[in-house]
Amino acid sequence: MRPQAFRTLVLLAGILCSSVACPQASPAQSPETAESHLGKGYDALRQDRYQIAEEEFRAALALDASLVLRAQFPLAVALFEQHKSAEARREFEAVRKATGDHPNVSYYLGRLDVEKGDFAGAIRNFSTAMTKPPFPDTAYYLGFAYFKQGNLANAEKWLKEAQQANPRDSRIPYQLGFVYRKQGREEESQKAMALSADLHRLDNSEAQLRTECGEKLEKGTREEAHVVCDTLYHNDDADRLTALGMIYAQHGDLEASLKPFLRAAELSPHSPQVQYNLALTYFQLNRLQEARPPLETALKRWPDLFPLNALYGAVLMKIGEEDRAYDALMHAHQLNPQDTSTPETLYLLGLKLAEKDDAAKKYSSALRYLTDAAKLRPQEPEPHTKMADLYSKLGEAAKAAAEGREAVRLSHER
């Protein structure tokens, strides 16, 4: 089972255009930067394209070797997912050397220890990770390692803790069954194995219910659909709550999606997927002040995910914080230069902010926005016309004349 934080992010398509109409524009050619490689790398991770993710994170590190947690750590994860164990270990160890005993790093090193059969090393690493468990199955792997070492008491202790944290994971009672059998507790072993089988059947049953829920939302009344769909609400399972919220959202029942998304966010406060889904729902319901906190929470841990930055910029624009919105959208554009809607939004917002700063006689700031605008839409004369006027106000005649000529040239080419 993959760690939850790196499972595929179920992000609804069209961040800015999901709720507002966005014009399409041809993206300007952007130079390869560390930021753009980070964006491509995280997007590749999201799509389980680990070889591409590896290449992009290596490219980001080649341009900026200081990106330890932002690039080297996800590079190690991409290598881990490709079963390149020796390379993954080397990168995780380098991250540990630079940052100390980060729980995420200890978790992955423990996973590598398990693969290698080094259960003493796995116990050390998972014990370190358990100081602040990064993933729901951390305790499971610690219990598994103790079992493989023959320490049945600690195996039982940590597997029971794992069961409390993740009661619907069928692997946990299955492993507990082996622990009980080794301890001579055959009746408890059989009960644990039976529970594991029941959880497997429950998964299959819920898959059918999810299909029925979607069909009812598509063809029946909301009231009829909710009778079926609400049977999928599990108050203690963030994954299942997220799946239910997504079904509601995909069928346009945003109010109904809010309850499972809210509970999932309480259970998984560090999951970018969960926080994004909650924020997007608030955004689509025009509850903008409520959309903001989950995005800010997620961005503290995941600053280089394009969808989070793009949605955060859209929220800030709608609540009137245009300067901050511009910064968020510019970072989103740097992360994903191929996206077509963000540059267009940035261009129009940059012209507006430049006009505002011009009126306030903040000419240097206005020039920054206009310079960006000219890069975003190099075929447009307007930014150059406005820069010519600003340079004139600053008394820089040569620059004013050059921008004026460029504006004329572009006007004739249209």
Secondary structure by P-SEA (a helix, b strand, c coil): cccccccccccccccccccbbbbbbccccccccaaaaaaaaaaaaaacaaaaaaaaaaaaaaaccccccccaaaaaaaaaaacaaaaaaaaaaaaaaaccccaaaaaaaaaaaaaacaaaaaaaaaaaaaccccccaaaaaaaaaaaaacaaaaaaaaaaaaaaaccccaaaaaaaaaaaaaacaaaaaaaaaaaaaaaaaaaaaaaaaaaaaaaaaacccaaaaaaaaaaacccccaaaaaaaaaaaaaacccccaaaaaaaaaaaccccaaaaaaaaaaaaaacccccccaaaaaaaacccccaaaaaaaaaaaaaacaaaaaaaaaaaaaaacccccaaaaaaaaaaaaaaaaaaaacaaaaaaaaaaaaaaaccccaaaaaaaaaaaaaacaaaaaaaaaaaaaaaaaac
